[in-house]
Amino acid sequence: MFTDLVNYIVWNPDPIIGSLGPITLRYYSLCWIIGLALGYVLMQKLYRQQKLSDEQFEPLFIYIFLAILLGARLGHCLFYEPDYFLSSGTHLLEMLLPARYGADGSWHITGYEGLASHGGVFGLFVGLWLYCRNFKVPGWVVLDNMGICSSITAFFIRLGNLMNSEIIGKVTDVPWAFIFARVDGYPRHPGQLYEAICYLLFFFIILIIYKKKGSQSIGSGLYFGLCLTLIFIARFFIEYTKEIQVAFESSLPMDMGQILSIPLIIIGVYSIATSGKRMKLKEVIRK
């Protein structure tokens, strides 16, 4: 099956870009920063197009950043490693700190080892609810703007996973298989790259639809619905090419990523299906 291993892509980048004193810069962190920065710039442009004030926009990034980071971290701990993180008070503390308590009885800075995208989405919903309540911005307006911006951030996060050689795919003999040298010597599906390509494509599809329909369509729920539906349908099917992340998933009818994708797909389809009603209501209000 693997007689032509020499033809596969051997993937073995150093995940560390370099160090500056005690600070270590990793490709994963850099991808997160680039993705969030691009999302920030695009969101600011959308706010200005829609005549929303800078005072309303400026707090949004802090709400989103903290909500996604906390949600993604808690999501990983509770969805994928609950037996470990809920086993003691020290492990509970590790859920929130970028550190691990070592066998030598001391804490070691590790960064956040484990962030779940589904948890980040659920955290985002909470953060946006708090933001909308505190700054009086219509919820569907914020959700639609997030729907336009989010795919580009997701694209860079998956590139970060690729640079980390994590979330690897199943063993395969497809000619574009990657050999993740830091994991083993088998050719595998580059599941992170599949997702990254899909997310970049979805970003341009949603942006083109927005350009065609114009800013008056914001607040209908269409873009939020498209973002959730496209991303998590793709995620559902790409999961079939991935290795399970934790052992207990092998006993489930589908893996945890697929299970968590289903409610988000339902929310997305609902948002698209009801976007016409919200659009008509906006037109009535304008008249």
Buried (B, 14 or more C-beta within 10 A) or exposed (E): EBEEBEEBEEBEEEBEBEEEEEEBEBBBBBBBEBBBEBBBEBBBEBBEEBEBEEEBBEBBBEBBBEBBBBBBBBBBBBBBBEEEBEEEEEBEEBBEEEBBBEEEEEBEEEEBEBBBBBBBBBBBBEBBBBBBEEBEBEBBBBBBBBBBBBBBBBBBBBBBBBBBBBBBBBBBEEEEBBBBEEBEEBBBBBBBBBBBBBBBBBBEBBBEBBEEBEBEBBBBBBBBBBBBBBBBBBBBEBBEBBBBBBEEBEEEEEBBBBBBBEEBBEBBBBBBEBBEEBBEEBEEEEE
